[in-house]
Amino acid sequence: MLGDSHVLMWLPALDQVRQAEPDVILVGSASVIKSAEETTGDLLPPGEARGTWRAGARSLATELVEIAPKVRFLQDANRLPWNPADCLSDLDNSAADCTVEPSARVTESNRLVRRGIADTGVRQVRLHGLFCVHGRCPTVVDGMAVYGDDDHLAPDYVRYIADDLEERLALPA
């Protein structure tokens, strides 16, 4: 299965991280809960893929805590079912039309990572409340775009939430 081979794929990157001798490592990921059988490349059934996703997170966390004293896995941000610029520029839409519920796939992925890294010394930084509130994820907050596309936060919005993010990271000054 691909769980442990995910780490093998990362070994050159891990070697570079080791050489840098960091004090802190921040890990971000995209919520793609798919895994393939290592020898055939066939996609695993969803239950096995979830287990592999969890095991991969655990394996990477275990590697990283050997490299740096502080390791944080950032939750993945919500995904949009469309490009926010297209939604917001449609004259027939309101801001409410461009607001979505949290993505079930992202929610599940974040949960699997949290379970995978449990008891490894690595913290998952919960970011969901920075872009989704009360079960709704708007594309505009305080007059600025939250998302740069369907899968990434906009740079201006990231600067807007920087103080909250810094607090959530809980890193030494």
FIKOLRO-777338 format. One record per residue (C-alpha): residue in three letters; x, y, z. Coordinates in Angstrom, 1 decimal, always signed. Each point is the difference from the previous one (the first is absolute). Example, Ala and Ser with C-alpha at 12.3 -4.5 7.8 and 13.67 -1.06 7.14 Angstrom:
// residues 2
[torfi ALA, [+12.3, -4.5, +7.8]],
[torfi SER, [+1.4, +3.4, -0.7]],
END
This chain:
// residues 173
[torfi MET, [+0.0, +0.0, +0.0]],
[torfi LEU, [+1.0, +3.5, -0.5]],
[torfi GLY, [+0.0, +1.3, +3.6]],
[torfi ASP, [+3.6, -0.6, +0.7]],
[torfi SER, [+1.1, +0.6, -3.6]],
[torfi HIS, [-1.4, +3.5, +0.3]],
[torfi VAL, [+2.9, +0.7, +2.4]],
[torfi LEU, [+2.4, -1.6, -2.5]],
[torfi MET, [-1.2, +2.4, -2.6]],
[torfi TRP, [+0.8, +2.9, +2.5]],
[torfi LEU, [+3.5, -1.2, +0.9]],
[torfi PRO, [+1.9, +2.4, -2.2]],
[torfi ALA, [-2.1, +2.9, +1.4]],
[torfi LEU, [+0.5, -1.3, +3.6]],
[torfi ASP, [+3.8, -0.1, -0.6]],
[torfi GLN, [-0.1, +3.7, -1.0]],
[torfi VAL, [-2.1, +0.8, +3.1]],
[torfi ARG, [+2.6, -1.8, +2.2]],
[torfi GLN, [+2.8, +1.9, -1.6]],
[torfi ALA, [-1.8, +3.3, +0.7]],
[torfi GLU, [-0.1, -0.9, +3.8]],
[torfi PRO, [-3.3, +1.9, +0.5]],
[torfi ASP, [-1.5, +1.0, +3.3]],
[torfi VAL, [-3.5, -0.3, -1.4]],
[torfi ILE, [-1.6, -2.0, -2.8]],
[torfi LEU, [-3.4, +1.0, -1.3]],
[torfi VAL, [-1.8, -2.6, -2.2]],
[torfi GLY, [-2.9, +0.7, -2.3]],
[torfi SER, [-1.8, -2.4, -2.2]],
[torfi ALA, [-2.9, -0.4, -2.4]],
[torfi SER, [-2.9, -2.2, +0.9]],
[torfi VAL, [+0.2, -2.7, -2.5]],
[torfi ILE, [-1.0, -3.2, +1.8]],
[torfi LYS, [+1.1, -2.4, -2.7]],
[torfi SER, [+2.7, -2.6, +0.2]],
[torfi ALA, [+1.2, -2.6, -2.4]],
[torfi GLU, [+1.3, -3.5, +0.4]],
[torfi GLU, [+3.8, +0.4, -0.3]],
[torfi THR, [+0.6, -2.8, -2.5]],
[torfi THR, [-3.0, +0.3, -2.3]],
[torfi GLY, [-0.9, +3.7, +0.4]],
[torfi ASP, [-3.7, -1.0, +0.4]],
[torfi LEU, [-2.0, +2.4, +2.3]],
[torfi LEU, [-0.7, -1.5, +3.4]],
[torfi PRO, [-3.6, -0.3, +1.2]],
[torfi PRO, [-1.0, +3.1, +2.1]],
[torfi GLY, [+0.4, -1.8, +3.4]],
[torfi GLU, [+3.6, -1.1, -0.9]],
[torfi ALA, [+0.8, +3.4, -1.4]],
[torfi ARG, [-1.1, +1.7, +3.2]],
[torfi GLY, [+2.2, -2.3, +2.0]],
[torfi THR, [+2.9, +0.7, -2.3]],
[torfi TRP, [-0.5, +3.8, +0.2]],
[torfi ARG, [+0.1, -0.3, +3.8]],
[torfi ALA, [+3.0, -2.2, +0.0]],
[torfi GLY, [+1.8, +2.3, -2.5]],
[torfi ALA, [-0.6, +3.1, +2.3]],
[torfi ARG, [+1.3, -2.0, +3.0]],
[torfi SER, [+3.1, -1.2, -1.8]],
[torfi LEU, [+0.8, +3.5, -1.2]],
[torfi ALA, [-0.6, +1.5, +3.4]],
[torfi THR, [+2.3, -2.6, +1.6]],
[torfi GLU, [+2.7, +0.9, -2.5]],
[torfi LEU, [-0.3, +3.7, +0.5]],
[torfi VAL, [+0.1, +0.0, +3.8]],
[torfi GLU, [+3.4, -1.5, -0.3]],
[torfi ILE, [+1.1, +3.0, -2.0]],
[torfi ALA, [-1.5, +3.0, +1.8]],
[torfi PRO, [-1.2, +0.7, +3.5]],
[torfi LYS, [-3.3, +1.7, -1.2]],
[torfi VAL, [-2.1, -1.6, -2.8]],
[torfi ARG, [-3.4, +1.3, -1.0]],
[torfi PHE, [-2.4, -1.5, -2.5]],
[torfi LEU, [-2.3, +2.7, -1.4]],
[torfi GLN, [-3.5, -1.1, -0.7]],
[torfi ASP, [-1.0, +0.2, -3.6]],
[torfi ALA, [-2.2, +2.9, -1.0]],
[torfi ASN, [-3.5, -0.5, -1.3]],
[torfi ARG, [-0.4, -0.6, -3.7]],
[torfi LEU, [-2.5, +1.7, -2.2]],
[torfi PRO, [-2.1, -1.7, -2.7]],
[torfi TRP, [+0.8, +2.8, -2.4]],
[torfi ASN, [+2.4, +2.8, -0.6]],
[torfi PRO, [-0.9, +2.9, +2.4]],
[torfi ALA, [+0.7, +2.7, -2.6]],
[torfi ASP, [-2.5, -1.6, -2.4]],
[torfi CYS, [-2.6, -0.2, +2.8]],
[torfi LEU, [+0.6, +3.5, +1.3]],
[torfi SER, [+0.1, +1.6, -3.5]],
[torfi ASP, [-3.4, -1.5, -1.0]],
[torfi LEU, [-2.4, +3.0, +0.2]],
[torfi ASP, [-2.8, -2.3, +1.0]],
[torfi ASN, [+1.8, -1.2, +3.1]],
[torfi SER, [+0.1, +1.4, +3.5]],
[torfi ALA, [+2.7, -0.6, +2.6]],
[torfi ALA, [-2.3, -2.7, +1.4]],
[torfi ASP, [+0.0, -1.8, -3.3]],
[torfi CYS, [+3.8, -0.2, +0.2]],
[torfi THR, [+0.0, -1.5, +3.5]],
[torfi VAL, [+0.2, -3.7, +0.5]],
[torfi GLU, [-0.1, -2.6, +2.8]],
[torfi PRO, [+3.3, -1.5, +1.2]],
[torfi SER, [+1.3, -2.7, -2.4]],
[torfi ALA, [-0.7, -3.5, +1.4]],
[torfi ARG, [+3.2, -1.3, -1.7]],
[torfi VAL, [+2.1, +2.7, +1.6]],
[torfi THR, [-1.6, -0.5, +3.4]],
[torfi GLU, [+0.6, -3.8, -0.2]],
[torfi SER, [+3.6, +0.5, -1.1]],
[torfi ASN, [+0.8, +2.4, +2.8]],
[torfi ARG, [-1.6, -2.5, +2.5]],
[torfi LEU, [+2.1, -2.9, -1.4]],
[torfi VAL, [+3.2, +2.0, +0.2]],
[torfi ARG, [-0.8, +1.0, +3.6]],
[torfi ARG, [-0.6, -3.6, +0.9]],
[torfi GLY, [+3.2, -1.1, -1.9]],
[torfi ILE, [+2.2, +2.5, +1.9]],
[torfi ALA, [-1.5, -0.6, +3.4]],
[torfi ASP, [+2.7, -0.8, +2.6]],
[torfi THR, [+2.9, +0.9, -2.3]],
[torfi GLY, [+0.8, +3.3, +1.6]],
[torfi VAL, [-1.3, +1.8, -3.1]],
[torfi ARG, [-2.9, +2.5, +0.2]],
[torfi GLN, [-2.6, +0.5, -2.6]],
[torfi VAL, [-0.8, +3.7, -0.3]],
[torfi ARG, [-3.7, +0.5, -0.4]],
[torfi LEU, [-0.7, +2.6, -2.6]],
[torfi HIS, [-3.6, -0.7, -0.9]],
[torfi GLY, [-1.4, +2.9, +2.1]],
[torfi LEU, [+2.2, +2.5, -1.9]],
[torfi PHE, [-2.0, -0.6, -3.2]],
[torfi CYS, [-3.2, -1.7, +1.0]],
[torfi VAL, [-2.4, +1.0, +2.7]],
[torfi HIS, [-3.2, -1.6, +1.2]],
[torfi GLY, [+0.1, -2.6, -2.8]],
[torfi ARG, [+0.4, +2.6, -2.7]],
[torfi CYS, [+3.1, +0.9, -2.0]],
[torfi PRO, [-0.3, +3.4, -1.7]],
[torfi THR, [+2.1, +1.1, -3.0]],
[torfi VAL, [+0.1, +3.6, +1.3]],
[torfi VAL, [+0.8, +1.2, +3.5]],
[torfi ASP, [+0.3, +3.7, +0.9]],
[torfi GLY, [+0.0, +0.9, -3.7]],
[torfi MET, [+2.9, -2.3, -1.0]],
[torfi ALA, [+0.1, -3.3, -1.8]],
[torfi VAL, [+0.7, -3.0, +2.2]],
[torfi TYR, [+0.9, -2.3, -2.8]],
[torfi GLY, [+2.4, +0.6, -2.9]],
[torfi ASP, [-1.4, -2.9, -1.9]],
[torfi ASP, [-2.1, -3.1, +0.9]],
[torfi ASP, [+2.7, -1.5, +2.2]],
[torfi HIS, [+2.3, +2.7, +1.4]],
[torfi LEU, [-0.4, +3.0, +2.3]],
[torfi ALA, [+0.6, +3.4, -1.4]],
[torfi PRO, [+3.3, +1.7, +1.1]],
[torfi ASP, [-1.8, +3.1, +1.3]],
[torfi TYR, [-2.3, -2.2, +2.1]],
[torfi VAL, [+2.9, -1.9, +1.4]],
[torfi ARG, [+1.6, +3.3, +1.0]],
[torfi TYR, [-3.4, +1.0, +1.6]],
[torfi ILE, [+0.0, -3.2, +2.1]],
[torfi ALA, [+3.7, +0.0, +0.8]],
[torfi ASP, [-0.2, +1.0, +3.6]],
[torfi ASP, [-2.7, -2.7, +0.7]],
[torfi LEU, [+2.2, -2.5, -1.9]],
[torfi GLU, [+3.1, +0.9, +2.0]],
[torfi GLU, [-2.0, -0.5, +3.2]],
[torfi ARG, [-1.2, -3.4, -1.1]],
[torfi LEU, [+3.5, -1.1, -1.0]],
[torfi ALA, [+1.1, +0.5, +3.7]],
[torfi LEU, [+3.6, +0.4, -0.9]],
[torfi PRO, [+2.7, +1.5, +2.2]],
[torfi ALA, [+0.7, +3.7, -0.6]],
END
